[in-house]
């Protein structure tokens, strides 16, 4: 009886693992991601403007061997420098990019990610900004729109047939006169669904 129960549990485990593997790797599955991000490295930028926790919405669709991604992340930056020229601002990073999922186990997957886009910066007040020591200064409009890129590594774990949890570390760099860099760690959930037929045809 014990031996029979053992083999039943064993084959059920294998079957569930295969099902998870096929779902995680299915070429027609798309993902909707929601996560919150936190800055984890200090530099002249994050010491002058303290980033609040961000919110990131992202869509992923199968594209050739990987996934094409599109989304937006919002972060509020607060100026901590003692000068009145360091205005608080809203940052909205709108992006398009590509990732390459790699299956580690039946339920665990990692993916290097490359994103390109625009960092839309909406300043509250001033148009002149300096670092904390006052040795560097640049002038900008209250509303700035600058090119930015991001390198990331996403870890994703399947918890049910359609739901996943994920954690990501990323490096974002906005190419202003003095480039603005921020390193983020994020965590959130993903929902998997079948890619719409019209989108499959568009990608073909």
C-alpha positions as CSV (number, residue, x, y, z in Angstrom):
1,X,0.0,0.0,0.0
2,X,2.8,2.4,0.9
3,X,4.7,1.6,-2.3
4,X,1.6,2.2,-4.4
5,X,0.9,5.5,-2.7
6,X,4.6,6.5,-3.2
7,X,4.4,5.9,-6.9
8,X,1.1,7.7,-7.2
9,X,2.5,10.8,-5.5
10,X,5.7,10.5,-7.5
11,X,3.9,10.4,-10.9
12,X,1.6,13.2,-9.8
13,X,4.6,15.4,-8.9
14,X,6.2,14.7,-12.2
15,X,3.0,15.5,-14.1
16,X,2.5,18.7,-12.2
17,X,6.2,19.7,-12.8
18,X,5.8,19.0,-16.6
19,X,2.6,21.0,-16.6
20,X,4.3,23.9,-14.9
21,X,7.2,23.7,-17.2
22,X,5.0,23.7,-20.3
23,X,3.1,26.7,-19.0
24,X,6.1,28.7,-18.0
25,X,7.7,28.1,-21.3
26,X,4.6,28.1,-23.6
27,X,5.3,30.3,-26.6
28,X,1.8,31.8,-26.7
29,X,1.6,33.0,-23.1
30,X,1.7,36.7,-22.2
31,X,2.3,38.3,-18.8
32,X,1.0,41.4,-17.0
33,X,3.3,42.5,-14.2
34,X,2.7,44.8,-11.2
35,X,5.5,45.5,-8.8
36,X,6.9,48.1,-6.4
37,X,10.5,49.2,-6.5
38,X,13.0,50.6,-4.0
39,X,16.3,52.4,-4.5
40,X,19.3,50.4,-3.1
41,X,22.4,52.4,-4.1
42,X,23.4,55.9,-3.2
43,X,25.1,58.3,-5.6
44,X,25.1,62.1,-6.2
45,X,21.7,61.8,-7.8
46,X,19.9,59.8,-5.1
47,X,21.6,61.7,-2.3
48,X,20.3,65.0,-3.7
49,X,16.9,63.6,-4.7
50,X,15.5,60.8,-2.4
51,X,13.4,58.4,-4.4
52,X,10.2,57.1,-2.9
53,X,9.0,53.6,-3.5
54,X,7.9,53.3,-7.2
55,X,5.1,51.5,-8.9
56,X,5.7,49.6,-12.2
57,X,3.2,48.2,-14.7
58,X,4.5,46.0,-17.5
59,X,3.2,43.8,-20.3
60,X,5.2,41.0,-21.9
61,X,4.4,39.1,-25.1
62,X,6.3,36.3,-26.8
63,X,8.6,37.5,-29.6
64,X,11.0,35.1,-31.4
65,X,13.1,33.4,-28.7
66,X,12.2,35.8,-26.0
67,X,9.6,38.4,-25.0
68,X,8.9,42.0,-26.0
69,X,8.1,44.2,-23.1
70,X,6.3,47.5,-22.7
71,X,5.3,49.5,-19.6
72,X,5.8,52.4,-17.3
73,X,7.3,53.1,-13.9
74,X,6.4,56.0,-11.6
75,X,8.7,57.3,-8.8
76,X,8.5,60.5,-6.8
77,X,11.9,62.2,-6.1
78,X,12.2,64.6,-3.2
79,X,15.0,67.1,-3.1
80,X,17.0,66.8,0.2
81,X,19.7,69.4,-0.6
82,X,19.6,72.6,1.5
83,X,19.3,74.9,-1.5
84,X,15.9,76.0,-2.8
85,X,16.9,75.1,-6.4
86,X,16.6,71.3,-5.8
87,X,12.9,70.9,-6.6
88,X,10.9,67.7,-6.0
89,X,9.7,66.0,-9.2
90,X,7.7,63.1,-10.6
91,X,9.5,60.6,-12.8
92,X,7.6,58.4,-15.3
93,X,9.9,56.0,-17.2
94,X,8.0,54.8,-20.3
95,X,9.8,51.9,-22.0
96,X,9.9,49.3,-24.7
97,X,12.4,46.4,-24.5
98,X,13.2,42.7,-24.8
99,X,13.8,39.9,-22.3
100,X,15.1,36.3,-22.6
101,X,13.5,33.8,-20.2
102,X,15.6,30.9,-19.0
103,X,14.0,28.0,-17.2
104,X,15.9,26.9,-14.1
105,X,13.3,24.5,-12.7
106,X,9.7,23.6,-13.6
107,X,8.5,26.6,-11.7
108,X,11.5,29.0,-11.5
109,X,12.7,31.2,-14.3
110,X,15.2,34.0,-14.7
111,X,15.4,36.6,-17.5
112,X,17.9,39.2,-18.4
113,X,16.1,42.4,-19.6
114,X,17.1,45.3,-21.7
115,X,14.8,48.4,-21.8
116,X,14.9,51.7,-23.7
117,X,12.6,54.6,-23.3
118,X,11.9,58.1,-22.1
119,X,12.2,59.4,-18.5
120,X,9.5,62.1,-18.2
121,X,10.4,64.4,-15.3
122,X,7.8,66.8,-14.0
123,X,9.4,69.3,-11.6
124,X,7.4,71.1,-8.9
125,X,9.2,74.5,-9.0
126,X,12.7,75.5,-10.0
127,X,14.5,75.2,-13.3
128,X,18.1,75.4,-11.9
129,X,19.5,72.4,-10.0
130,X,22.8,71.7,-8.1
131,X,24.3,68.9,-6.2
132,X,24.6,69.0,-2.4
133,X,28.1,70.5,-2.4
134,X,27.2,73.2,-5.0
135,X,30.0,72.2,-7.3
136,X,27.8,71.1,-10.2
137,X,24.8,72.8,-11.7
138,X,22.6,72.3,-14.7
139,X,19.5,74.2,-16.1
140,X,16.4,72.4,-17.3
141,X,12.7,73.2,-18.0
142,X,10.1,72.3,-15.4
143,X,9.1,69.5,-17.7
144,X,11.9,67.3,-19.1
145,X,11.8,64.3,-21.4
146,X,15.1,62.5,-21.6
147,X,16.3,59.2,-23.2
148,X,16.9,56.4,-20.6
149,X,17.9,52.8,-20.7
150,X,17.7,50.0,-18.2
151,X,19.5,46.7,-17.6
152,X,17.7,44.2,-15.3
153,X,17.6,40.6,-14.1
154,X,14.2,39.2,-13.3
155,X,13.5,36.2,-11.1
156,X,10.1,34.6,-11.6
157,X,8.4,31.8,-9.6
158,X,5.1,30.1,-10.5
159,X,2.6,29.8,-7.6
160,X,-0.5,28.6,-9.6
161,X,-1.6,27.9,-13.2
162,X,-1.8,31.6,-14.1
163,X,-0.1,33.5,-11.2
164,X,3.6,34.2,-10.6
165,X,5.7,36.2,-8.1
166,X,8.8,37.9,-9.2
167,X,11.8,39.9,-7.9
168,X,14.0,42.1,-10.1
169,X,17.2,44.1,-9.7
170,X,17.7,46.8,-12.3
171,X,20.1,49.7,-13.2
172,X,18.5,52.7,-14.9
173,X,20.4,55.5,-16.5
174,X,18.8,58.7,-17.8
175,X,21.0,60.6,-20.3
176,X,20.7,64.2,-19.1
177,X,23.7,66.6,-19.2
178,X,24.9,64.9,-16.0
179,X,23.6,61.4,-16.4
180,X,21.2,60.3,-13.6
181,X,21.5,56.7,-12.4
182,X,19.4,54.7,-10.0
183,X,19.7,51.1,-8.9
184,X,16.4,49.5,-8.0
185,X,15.2,46.2,-6.4
186,X,11.5,45.4,-7.1
187,X,9.0,42.7,-6.2
188,X,5.5,42.0,-7.4
189,X,3.1,39.6,-9.1
190,X,2.5,38.5,-12.6
191,X,-0.6,37.2,-14.3
192,X,-0.2,34.9,-17.3
193,X,-2.8,34.7,-20.2
194,X,-3.0,33.5,-23.8
195,X,-1.7,36.0,-26.3
196,X,-4.6,37.5,-28.3
197,X,-4.8,36.2,-31.9
198,X,-4.6,39.6,-33.4
199,X,-1.4,40.3,-31.6
200,X,0.1,36.9,-32.7
201,X,-0.6,37.9,-36.3
202,X,0.9,41.3,-35.8
203,X,4.2,39.8,-34.4
204,X,4.3,37.4,-37.4
